[in-house]
Amino acid sequence: MTINQTQLSSKELQQQDAHGWFQGLLGNSCSESKNCDDDDDDDDDDDDDMTKMKALVVAPMVEQSDLPFRLLCRKYGANLCYTPMFHARMFLTRPRYRAQFWNLDVIRKINKKDRPLIVQFCGGDPMEMLEAAKVVEDHCDAVDVNCGCPQGIARRGNYGAFLLEKEELLLKIVRVLHEGLKKVPVTVKVRLLPPKCCTMQEKGCTCQSDGSVYCLESSLSLYERLIDAGAAILTVHCRTRHQKGHNTGAADWSAVRQVVEKLGHRIPIIANGGIANMDDVEQCLLETKADGVMSSEAVLEYPPIFKRNGSHTKFSNNKRTGPGRVALCNEYLDIAEEYPPDVGGQGSGMKCVRTHIHHFLSADLESNPTVRDMTISAKSYGDLRKALQAIELYHNQSNMEVEDETQHWYFRHRCEDKEGKMVSKTAMFGKSQILAGGELNEETAKGIACLFGNCNDASDY
Ligand SMILES: Cc1cc2nc3c(=O)[nH]c(=O)nc-3n(C[C@H](O)[C@H](O)[C@H](O)COP(=O)(O)O)c2cc1C
């Protein structure tokens, strides 16, 4: 990079050369993060590592892509992170809400260790979105528009995946952000568009019950218009908004391939959906030719998935060779104590921390009701450390080795079919059987509800 280029804003660099700007961001991830120095793995030096200079992205996750979690993921290989979605109107009008997410003291203290960072907003009012985005543009690398949230609350609030079906409003939001932001570009995270019958008259729709049918033509046409309006990156979550909860199932990477073929020469495209480990990352990049991959549920359960020798890859003989889940919990707690999620760390405090521990330890908590109750009722870091000691004891007594740890929470809605293809449990067993077999007992259900507060289940995103 020449001296003149370093003086240019992220937005100017992006406008000069969209792919060059993106590569620059990923490059900065390693040169600026102290954590890269801690990297003792040698797998990343491989010449055949096709993930070099590709984005390995931690998804935006309400309550879960908080600052301490992002720092942990960056240590284990992620080179680009998103904040959780911030509600633009609340961010502008409620000082306490904003303080939880955006605290300049914390931003100064973190001193670029949490970059590159994309801040995501949701909202359906172009001017509100712009005003909120202006507040953060000095301390991030881009501002993202959430067009993925499929929950009822997003339908009512006119945001998330429902914006995709309000094309003119969405384009206006992107245009207003593109024209109004001075320093950083605007990016968009989209889902695939359902066919018109699903969007117009859902009750009479004859599409498959798991919602996996989508309309490629209208998706591509919308994405092209988003780029014309100024979108600097498109992240394609290759499922429709109907594919949530039990219907989550397989993501269709072939759709991302089509997006890359048609639009990938204009801006970077990130593939999202169905990334469980580094083998999936490599396969997805091979099949889609995307500029990067984004993971949400798998990285939540095991942050080192972006390491070839992390967990369950050909490279690791299908074992877990990275750190064990209890060690990861302790690492997360260390960082969370330094950067508490409710003090500018972009989570709700103990609820956010407990939910992380629940994701990390999902396999243990199911078979240890006592420890599960300890984590559910934990009110302090000390309470959670005690629960971790109990799990450690249990691992020792049952001679459990780290290499035997498997993914558990990630597979709660998915399974492999006879050909080893990932499918939703609904597609495999039928909806009625899933509901009957998947009913939680009252105690567990209460515990989970308490972990997630008022949300239904994280799988609904
Ligand atoms: C706990 C949780 C919170 C989420 N919050 C958001 C969000 O704030 N914004 C968003 O665009 N997507 C959100 N998502 C969706 C993910 O970013 C991602 O698109 C989706 O989970 C598919 O990726 P996966 O197959 O790797 O899980 C959330 C997902 C989860 C599990």
The ligand as a Gaussian input file, in Angstrom:
#p B3LYP/6-31G(d) Opt

LIG

0 1
 C      -27.678000     -16.855000      18.185000
 C      -27.810000     -16.345000      16.791000
 C      -28.015000     -14.988000      16.580000
 C      -28.107000     -14.480000      15.285000
 N      -28.223000     -13.125000      15.109000
 C      -28.142000     -12.606000      13.857000
 C      -28.037000     -11.185000      13.661000
 O      -27.989000     -10.398000      14.612000
 N      -27.954000     -10.738000      12.384000
 C      -27.954000     -11.572000      11.297000
 O      -27.856000     -11.099000      10.160000
 N      -28.033000     -12.908000      11.460000
 C      -28.098000     -13.438000      12.704000
 N      -28.079000     -14.794000      12.877000
 C      -27.960000     -15.663000      11.678000
 C      -26.493000     -15.990000      11.388000
 O      -25.740000     -14.814000      11.186000
 C      -26.343000     -16.918000      10.158000
 O      -26.772000     -16.227000       9.011000
 C      -27.140000     -18.200000      10.269000
 O      -27.064000     -18.767000      11.554000
 C      -26.635000     -19.230000       9.253000
 O      -25.298000     -19.552000       9.477000
 P      -24.856000     -21.013000      10.028000
 O      -25.411000     -22.022000       9.062000
 O      -23.372000     -20.978000      10.053000
 O      -25.458000     -21.144000      11.389000
 C      -28.022000     -15.350000      14.160000
 C      -27.831000     -16.707000      14.383000
 C      -27.729000     -17.211000      15.668000
 C      -27.496000     -18.678000      15.863000

